[in-house]
């Protein structure tokens, strides 16, 4: 049975829900404070999946996910790179996605710094609603076999931007732009992300970050209109966790 390590920091508020989602998918989980992991990084390698759940780590006081990203970059990056090289999985949800992006783990920086980031929504405020989503390609392990998703978002800084067109073209060519807002019914971009990007994977497809919250749609009754549906609809978010568990089984 795959083992999942989740970290929490001051302000994290989705750790229990995300742990439950992994357990529902067939994994065992352990939630530790980031300080405990910083004190003993080797415990990371006793697990198969590492997850940074959503919330507002350190209150987003200097930017969403920025403090946690600095801790990862300066104290955990080598361990996480080794973790990935060992064929294991890393998932960042919402604030966790922001931390993965800003630490440089998802898209390696160059001499000028990070080439991509997540910034303020176009509407300039926190946005909480459900969105339609479409996976792109098959590089991302977490999204294989998934045709569409309907998940909630809850963020103020979720707009994906790249430094330049060359970076975007490279990410597209490498299959790293793995999830977009909208589906066959039309656009559904809640924050102004360039190319409607809602999620990103690294070149291996084993590190994945997304702004929507899959852990908030793991039972059919989580759907905002569940009483008006047929009753046999799948809980879309659970597919992401099942894919991760299956890849490590």
N, C-alpha and C positions, 0 to 999 in steps of 0.2 A: 504494500500500500504506500503510495507516494507521500512524502512528508513535506509540509509547507511551513516556511518560516515567514511570519508577518511582523513588521515593525510598526511601532506607534511612537509618536512624539507628542509633546504638549500641543493640543489643538486637534490631533487626529480624532475623528469621530465615526469612522466606518470600519474599524478593525474587527469588532465582534461580528458584524454582518458579513464581512468578506470571509472571515474564518468559517462561518457557518455555510457559506456558499461552497467553499472548497470541500467541507465535510459532506455536504449533500451530494457533491460530485464524486465522492469516494476517497478523499484524502484524509490524512491526519494533520492537525494544525497545531502551531505553537505561536503565541503572540508575545513578543518581547519589546521592552522599551529600547529605543535607539541607543541610549547610553550603555545598556547591557551588551549590545552588539559591538559597540565601539570598544568596550573593555575586553571583549573576548570574540574577535572576528572569526576565529576558527569554528565556532558553532554553526556558522553559515553553511559550511561544507558537509554538515551532517544531514542536510536537507536536499530535496530535489527541486523545489520551487521556492523562489524568494518573491515576496509581494510587498509593495508599499501601497497601503490603502488610502482612501480619500479622507478629506477633512481640511483643516486649516493649520497645518503644522507651524508651530511657533507664531501663530496668529497672523501669518503672512505679513509680518510687520515691515519687512524690507522687500516684499515681493512674494508672490505665491510660490511656495516650495523652495525659495532661495536659500534659507538657512539649512534646511535638510539637504539640499543639493550640495552645499559647501562641505557639510559633514561627510557626505558620500565621496565627493571629489578628493578630499584631502586625507581621508582615513579608511575608506572602504573600496575605492575604485579598483585597486589591484585585485582584491579578493573577489569582487563581483565580476571582473573580467575573467579571472580564473574559473569562477563558477560557471560562466557562460561557455568558456572553452571546454569545460568538462561535459558539455551537452545538456546542461540544466536550463531551467526556465526562469525568467524574471518578468514580473507584471507590475505595472504602475497605473493606478486608477485615479483620475482627476488630480488631486494634489500630488499623488505619487507619480503621475505622468509628468507634471511640472518639475518634480525633483529629478526624474530620469533625464528629461530634456536639458535642464540647466546644469546638471553634473557632467554632461557630455557623454553619458553612457549609451544613449540611443543614436546620436549623430556625433561622431568625433569632431572636436573643434580643430581649427587650424591655428596658425601663428597669430591671427587677428582675433581669435576667440571663438565663441559659439557661432555656428552658421545658421541655426534655427532657434526659435524661442516661442513661448506662449505669452501673449500680452492681453491688455484690456479688451473686453468685448466691444464691438462697435457701438453698442447702445450705452456704454459707459457705466453699466451697473451689473449687479449680480442677477443672474437669470436662472430660474428654476422651472423647467418644463420637460415634457417628453419629446423625443425627436426620432425621426426615421433615419436609418443608417444602412449603408451598403458596403460590404467588404470588397476590397480590390485585390485581385490576383490570389495566389495561393502560397505566397512566401511565409506569411505569418502563421505559425503553428496554432495559435489560439483561435484563428478564424477559419480553419480549413473545414470545408463542407457547409459553412454557414452562408446562406443566400441573402438574408436581410435580418435586421434587428430593429426593435422598438424599445428604447431605453430612456430613462430620465437623465437630465443634466442638472448640475447645480454648481455654478461657478461664475466668478467675475472676471477671471483672466484665463480665457480658454481659446483666444484667437491665435491660430497657428500662423506664423510668418517665417519666411526665409530671408537670408541676407540679400540674395540676388537670384535671378532667373537660372543661372548656371547650377546653383545648389538645388533648386526645384527640379530641374531636368535630370540631374544625377539621381536624386531620390526617387523620381518616377521610374527611371531606367533600371534602378536596382530593386524595384518592387517594394520600397520601404513605406510609401504612402498607402497604408493598408486598410484604412477605414475612412469613409467619407459620409458627410451629412447628406441626407436625401436618398430617394430610391426611384423606381420606375414611375412613381406617381408624381415626382417633381422634386424641386429643391426644398431643403429644410435646414438651412444653415442658421444657427441661432446666435453666432458671435462674429461672423465676418471672416472666418478662417480662409486663408488663401487656398484655392482649389477645393474648398469645402472639406479640408482635412479634419477628421475627428480622432484619428488614431494613427500611430506610427510604429513600425518595427525596425529593428536593426538589420544589418545585412544577413545575419544568420536566420532571422525570422523567429528567434527564441527569446528575444527581449521585446516586449510589447507595452506600449503606453496608450491610453485612451482617455478622453475627457468624460464621456458618458459613464454612468454607474451600472455595470452589469449585476452587481450584488443586490440591486434594488428591484430586480425583476427575475426572481428565481422561483416564485410560485405564481400560478395563474391569477390568484387574487391580488397580486401586486399591480396588475394592469389597471389603468384608471377607468376602464369601461368593462371590467370583467363581468359585471352582472348583466350586461347586454350582449355578451358574446355567446358563442355556441356552448362553450364549456370544455372543448377539447384542444384549445390553443396551447402551444408550448410556451413556457416562460423563457423568453429569448436570452436573457443574461446567463442562464445556467449552461448554455452551450459552450460559452467561453471557458468556464471552469472545467467542464467535462473534457473538452479538448486538451486542456493542460494536463489533467490527471491521466488521460489516455496516453499522452505522449511520454509520460514518465513511468508507465506501468509495464 
